[in-house]
Amino acid sequence: MGALEILDIALVVVAAAAVLIGAIRAVIGPDLVDRVIALDMLTVAGVAFGALAALVTGSTAFLDVALGIALLGFVATIAFARMIERMPTDADTDGGEQG
Amino acid sequence: MVILAYALKIVGVGFLLLAAIGVIRLPDAFTRMHAATKAGTLGAGLVVIGAAMSLEGGMAIAVAIATLIILLLSVPIASHLLGRAAYISGAPFWQRTVSDALSETLPRGEDLSAGDRSSAVLDVSRVLAAPSFDGECDATMTGAAIGRNASVPLTVVGLIDPAFVDDNPDDMRLCRVRLQQTLDRVASSLDVAPTVEMIEGDPAAALGALVRPDDVVVLPAAGWFNHGVGKEPEAMSGRGEALFPLARRLTVPVLIASAPLDIHKITVIDDGSERILDVLALIAKTRLFGDVSVSVTWAASAEPQPVRRKALEEAGAPLTVGFSAAKSADGIVSNPGEVVVSASLPSGRADWYGLDWRDRVAPDWRGHYLLV
């Protein structure tokens, strides 16, 4: 049983690595769209993270957290998508090189 | 049951990691979104199923199933909206993007990957010509000819796109030597002495930095990104594939040159814009293509009215401007001249499984295409 618990923790570590990599993209952008895409990926990773946390801690409350993240992430992404769509020009763009 | 649960969780976390790597490594917003959505949903979904199987208690399993259903319902919708927003906001495409299926469906904002042609100065004070890499001199010969017609100097640009060369110093060196040989041969075959430039880098950025607003750029119809050294990109032929994206990103008139030929007639595809009138006036003033006759054609939906016809005739004076028939429904020009002048490129890719894009102008037509 000890081995399986270690495996669970290893899975959490790998999921944390995925969250970290996604967070790098959210920080470096370069556009707002790229950041929101990274955020979208982070919410999905957060759901998986919550499910794994429920296993490691044995507390099913983390499953509710996962459910909450899934619901909230959907709303957040849609709100960001609407906002980006309505922005007059892409003022956040600083990384695209002009030919 | 336990083994299955762990297998699901391990595979799920693996997909999650793949999604993260995709988000950090892929080159543009659209490809990143594709990685985040598909791999991410599958990964998180598998992890949640695995967790539900490991947990005890009906309530926990119910919550896990609800989470899974919400994930499967919401993530595709959210990502679809996000992709739509990215497109509309004008997120730049990867420089090797070859087709844009939404171009006539969705409005696109300020597109950093396409040059704004409407505001560009229209004049000719220099011709930039790029020889193709395997030594075909079509573009330079044509560039020299139009430079002579308009009495403007010619610059020959040799370009190495590092994306098509292996990360190998020997290949790069071989590439430079070959390009130098090509440039020497090109320079010696012309009766005018051109300025020679050799540049390395992303074609659009490198050439864009060199181009002045009053240049005309001449590119070889076959493209010149095949360096004959190192890697042959599999997904792209490396021949004409990069040609259209490059031509679109430049803001000056781009002449896509076929083999040198005597020009007697040019065909102008009229779209009703001022730009076409300006270009016609420029061609008439500078005699870019010599003393030619001008034939005007148009899309069936944009037949020029008498006022427009008069404007075209005045712009083209003293060249004789005639009016032929509309293009066919699939965009084929009937009886085109040696040069076709248009504000847009033929639809689709430059090189589609060996089919030549010039066949989409008119079957077996092999003239020059001036994108203005």
Chai-1 contact restraints between the chains, C-beta under 6 A:
chainA,res_idxA,chainB,res_idxB,connection_type,confidence,min_distance_angstrom,max_distance_angstrom,comment,restraint_id
A,L11,B,K9,contact,1.0,0.0,6.0,A-B,restraint_1
A,L11,B,V13,contact,1.0,0.0,6.0,A-B,restraint_2
A,V14,B,V13,contact,1.0,0.0,6.0,A-B,restraint_3
A,V14,B,L17,contact,1.0,0.0,6.0,A-B,restraint_4
A,A15,B,V13,contact,1.0,0.0,6.0,A-B,restraint_5
A,A15,B,L16,contact,1.0,0.0,6.0,A-B,restraint_6
A,A18,B,L16,contact,1.0,0.0,6.0,A-B,restraint_7
A,A18,B,L17,contact,1.0,0.0,6.0,A-B,restraint_8
A,A18,B,A20,contact,1.0,0.0,6.0,A-B,restraint_9
A,I21,B,A20,contact,1.0,0.0,6.0,A-B,restraint_10
A,I21,B,I24,contact,1.0,0.0,6.0,A-B,restraint_11
A,G22,B,A20,contact,1.0,0.0,6.0,A-B,restraint_12
A,G22,B,V23,contact,1.0,0.0,6.0,A-B,restraint_13
A,I24,B,I24,contact,1.0,0.0,6.0,A-B,restraint_14
A,R25,B,V23,contact,1.0,0.0,6.0,A-B,restraint_15
A,R25,B,I24,contact,1.0,0.0,6.0,A-B,restraint_16
A,D31,B,A91,contact,1.0,0.0,6.0,A-B,restraint_17
A,V33,B,A29,contact,1.0,0.0,6.0,A-B,restraint_18
A,V33,B,A86,contact,1.0,0.0,6.0,A-B,restraint_19
A,V33,B,A91,contact,1.0,0.0,6.0,A-B,restraint_20
A,D34,B,A29,contact,1.0,0.0,6.0,A-B,restraint_21
A,I37,B,R32,contact,1.0,0.0,6.0,A-B,restraint_22
A,I37,B,M33,contact,1.0,0.0,6.0,A-B,restraint_23
A,I37,B,A36,contact,1.0,0.0,6.0,A-B,restraint_24
A,A38,B,V23,contact,1.0,0.0,6.0,A-B,restraint_25
A,D40,B,A36,contact,1.0,0.0,6.0,A-B,restraint_26
A,M41,B,A19,contact,1.0,0.0,6.0,A-B,restraint_27
A,M41,B,V23,contact,1.0,0.0,6.0,A-B,restraint_28
A,M41,B,A36,contact,1.0,0.0,6.0,A-B,restraint_29
A,M41,B,G40,contact,1.0,0.0,6.0,A-B,restraint_30
A,V44,B,G40,contact,1.0,0.0,6.0,A-B,restraint_31
A,V44,B,A44,contact,1.0,0.0,6.0,A-B,restraint_32
A,A45,B,L16,contact,1.0,0.0,6.0,A-B,restraint_33
A,V47,B,A44,contact,1.0,0.0,6.0,A-B,restraint_34
A,A48,B,L16,contact,1.0,0.0,6.0,A-B,restraint_35
A,A48,B,A44,contact,1.0,0.0,6.0,A-B,restraint_36
A,A48,B,V47,contact,1.0,0.0,6.0,A-B,restraint_37
A,A51,B,V47,contact,1.0,0.0,6.0,A-B,restraint_38
A,A51,B,V48,contact,1.0,0.0,6.0,A-B,restraint_39
A,A51,B,A51,contact,1.0,0.0,6.0,A-B,restraint_40
A,L55,B,A51,contact,1.0,0.0,6.0,A-B,restraint_41
A,L55,B,S54,contact,1.0,0.0,6.0,A-B,restraint_42
A,T60,B,A60,contact,1.0,0.0,6.0,A-B,restraint_43
A,L63,B,A60,contact,1.0,0.0,6.0,A-B,restraint_44
A,L63,B,V63,contact,1.0,0.0,6.0,A-B,restraint_45
A,L63,B,A64,contact,1.0,0.0,6.0,A-B,restraint_46
A,A66,B,T67,contact,1.0,0.0,6.0,A-B,restraint_47
A,L67,B,V63,contact,1.0,0.0,6.0,A-B,restraint_48
A,L67,B,T67,contact,1.0,0.0,6.0,A-B,restraint_49
A,A70,B,T67,contact,1.0,0.0,6.0,A-B,restraint_50
A,A70,B,I70,contact,1.0,0.0,6.0,A-B,restraint_51
A,A70,B,L71,contact,1.0,0.0,6.0,A-B,restraint_52
A,F74,B,S74,contact,1.0,0.0,6.0,A-B,restraint_53
A,F74,B,A78,contact,1.0,0.0,6.0,A-B,restraint_54
A,T77,B,A78,contact,1.0,0.0,6.0,A-B,restraint_55
A,T77,B,L82,contact,1.0,0.0,6.0,A-B,restraint_56
A,I78,B,A78,contact,1.0,0.0,6.0,A-B,restraint_57
A,I78,B,L81,contact,1.0,0.0,6.0,A-B,restraint_58
A,A81,B,L81,contact,1.0,0.0,6.0,A-B,restraint_59
A,A81,B,L82,contact,1.0,0.0,6.0,A-B,restraint_60
A,A81,B,A85,contact,1.0,0.0,6.0,A-B,restraint_61
A,I84,B,A85,contact,1.0,0.0,6.0,A-B,restraint_62
A,I84,B,S89,contact,1.0,0.0,6.0,A-B,restraint_63
A,E85,B,A85,contact,1.0,0.0,6.0,A-B,restraint_64
A,E85,B,I88,contact,1.0,0.0,6.0,A-B,restraint_65
A,T89,B,E110,contact,1.0,0.0,6.0,A-B,restraint_66
A,D90,B,S89,contact,1.0,0.0,6.0,A-B,restraint_67
A,D90,B,G90,contact,1.0,0.0,6.0,A-B,restraint_68
A,G96,B,P92,contact,1.0,0.0,6.0,A-B,restraint_69
A,G96,B,L112,contact,1.0,0.0,6.0,A-B,restraint_70
A,E97,B,A205,contact,1.0,0.0,6.0,A-B,restraint_71
A,G99,B,A204,contact,1.0,0.0,6.0,A-B,restraint_72
A,G99,B,A205,contact,1.0,0.0,6.0,A-B,restraint_73
A,G99,B,G208,contact,1.0,0.0,6.0,A-B,restraint_74
A,G99,B,R249,contact,1.0,0.0,6.0,A-B,restraint_75
